[in-house]
């Protein structure tokens, strides 16, 4: 019996396979993904409609977002391990053990939470430089607008924001996303509320279409 790895359909009528049976031994997440693909194929075969997904982006403001001071310097918690003599005595003895609940929570708090981003409202910014001064990772800078360079999509946006002002007389805040630690100090420091912390969510919305 053969199968289509993308749909789970087999050469035998009304028989579908997924997970390890279709792809061989892999991780649990692969089995879950395979199961979803097969479920969509079965739904299509039974109803005559295909399930499609539309991508939806959501940006949710977090007014009280705060991080514990020094969280980005907290060392990684090492997993406890079974002593070698116990592993030698039994093949069933695990090599690594699990963390305690307290240790697991502390380890989770090390996450930089990259789904949270700083959002800047240029109409409220007074270019006081407070966000630049307070940033511990030095990821923010205020530069002259004439130093900005971009593609054909950026240039019209910049011209609209300058509103006829010569680039050398305008200013802009630039941010290096690769070193931002999402500490939210810039949002806390901003006197006008021009900086907010917002969580980015990506959601797939299913829709049915006739095949």
ZILIN-V919036 format. One record per pair of residues at least 6 apart in sequence whose C-alpha atoms are under 7 Angstrom apart, sorted by the first residue. I is the first residue (numbers start at 0). J is the second residue. D is the distance in whole Angstrom. If there is no record, write none. Layout:
# ZILIN-V919036
I_J_D / I_J_D
This chain:
# ZILIN-V919036
0_9_7 / 0_10_6 / 0_11_7 / 1_9_5 / 1_10_5 / 2_8_5 / 2_9_4 / 2_10_6 / 3_9_6 / 4_21_6 / 4_22_7 / 5_36_7 / 6_36_6 / 6_37_5 / 6_40_6 / 7_15_5 / 7_16_5 / 7_17_6 / 7_37_5 / 8_14_7 / 8_15_5 / 8_16_7 / 9_15_6 / 17_30_7 / 17_33_6 / 17_34_6 / 17_37_7 / 18_29_7 / 18_30_4 / 18_33_6 / 18_34_6 / 19_25_7 / 19_30_7 / 39_50_6 / 43_49_5 / 47_209_6 / 47_210_6 / 48_207_6 / 48_208_5 / 48_209_4 / 48_210_5 / 49_207_6 / 49_208_5 / 49_209_6 / 49_210_6 / 50_205_6 / 50_206_6 / 50_207_5 / 50_208_6 / 51_205_6 / 51_206_5 / 51_207_6 / 52_203_6 / 52_204_5 / 52_205_4 / 52_206_6 / 53_203_6 / 53_204_5 / 53_205_6 / 54_202_6 / 54_203_5 / 54_204_6 / 55_201_6 / 55_202_5 / 55_203_6 / 56_200_6 / 56_201_5 / 56_202_6 / 57_199_6 / 57_200_5 / 57_201_6 / 58_197_6 / 58_198_6 / 58_199_5 / 58_200_6 / 59_197_5 / 59_198_5 / 59_199_7 / 60_196_6 / 60_197_4 / 60_198_6 / 61_196_6 / 61_197_6 / 64_183_7 / 64_196_7 / 65_182_7 / 65_183_6 / 66_182_6 / 70_109_6 / 71_109_6 / 73_109_7 / 75_106_7 / 76_106_6 / 78_95_6 / 78_96_6 / 78_97_7 / 78_98_6 / 79_95_6 / 79_96_5 / 79_97_7 / 80_94_6 / 80_95_4 / 80_96_5 / 81_93_7 / 81_94_5 / 81_95_6 / 81_96_7 / 85_92_7 / 86_92_5 / 111_180_6 / 111_181_6 / 114_198_6 / 114_199_5 / 115_181_7 / 115_196_6 / 115_197_5 / 115_198_4 / 115_199_6 / 116_181_7 / 116_196_6 / 116_197_5 / 116_198_6 / 117_194_6 / 117_195_6 / 117_196_5 / 117_197_6 / 118_194_6 / 118_195_5 / 118_196_6 / 118_197_7 / 119_193_6 / 119_194_5 / 119_195_7 / 120_193_5 / 120_194_6 / 121_193_7 / 123_191_6 / 123_193_5 / 124_191_7 / 124_193_5 / 129_188_6 / 129_189_6 / 130_185_4 / 130_188_6 / 130_189_6 / 131_139_5 / 131_140_6 / 133_184_7 / 133_185_6 / 134_184_7 / 134_185_6 / 136_178_6 / 136_179_6 / 138_174_5 / 138_175_5 / 138_178_6 / 138_179_6 / 139_172_7 / 139_173_6 / 139_174_5 / 139_175_7 / 140_172_6 / 140_173_5 / 140_174_7 / 141_170_7 / 141_171_6 / 141_172_4 / 141_173_6 / 142_170_6 / 142_171_5 / 142_172_6 / 143_167_6 / 143_169_6 / 143_170_4 / 143_171_6 / 144_166_5 / 144_167_6 / 144_169_5 / 144_170_5 / 144_171_6 / 145_166_5 / 145_167_5 / 161_169_7 / 183_196_7 / 186_194_5 / 186_195_6 / 186_196_7
